[in-house]
């Protein structure tokens, strides 16, 4: 069960990374960084 949860967490992290990578320009505009 731990391995399954670990894979789900990795999948979620990869989805979040892809989301931020695709919206990084908008993110910079909103945060001003």
Steps between C-alpha positions, in 0.01 A plus 500: 500500500786738575639453151161584348471819706859589408421463129186713538701773675764495225227523237337797675836675534575448132156641406562804721844551346356481148226748596747753640740448211225572247384808693840623621475823300159582649636405843785750462256769392274448802776470762738755349794266558 
